[in-house]
Amino acid sequence: MSLVRLKIKGISYSQTQNGAYALILNEEEGDRKLPIVIGAFEAQSIAIALEKEIKPPRPLTHDLFKNFADRFKIVVKQVIIHKLVDGVFYSSLICERGEEEEIIDARTSDAIALALRFNAPIFTYKTILDKAGIFLKFSSKEKSEDDDDSIMVDEILQEGEAVEIESGSDTHGYREMSLKELHKELDKAVASEDYEKAAKLRDEISKRK
């Protein structure tokens, strides 16, 4: 079976259900997207890894794993999303230590959080992308790319893929803040280890760039 390389497009959240997140993966040479519903902690961890400016004062779980692996000279070479059963994705970490290679099962959200920290490529099989990959087609030209992602999350949730987490700060309030104020709030959120708030502030800052 042939492998297809994926890239991370971003993390989206539902406009209709508080606390629902989806990781959006894109095929590198194509337009299909692979949406994966993830938990709050994993969403925060992936968002922090994507945003290099956010430096947690203490290592998160995935950072700790990276530090541990570095100490014992273990490298994650790649991540493969190898199975899809009843809407659940299964992944493997392909690891190397010296000349030895090991394959370790992992939740897809954890695997991708680690792939980011090891700069490891992410792959899936063509058969999985054929089955679960989707194109976004909307007739209204007024919808933004962010709107499309949020709608996609809502469609996934309607099919029963729901994740319950605590709701964070209202992102609408961030739209009224200046970039300087957003950066100041981001620093505060990181210092207090409120990574859910930090991720939302980062998203708002990214939209302004």
Secondary structure, DSSP 8 states (H G I E B T S, - for coil): --EEEEEEEEEEE-SSSTT-EEEEEEETTSS-EEEEEE-HHHHHHHHHHH-TT---SS--HHHHHHHHHHHTT-EEEEEEEEEEETTEEEEEEEEEETTEEEEEEEEHHHHHHHHHHHT--EEEEHHHHHHH-B----S-TT--HHHHHHHHHHHHHHTT----------GGGGGGS-HHHHHHHHHHHHHTT-HHHHHHHHHHHHHH-
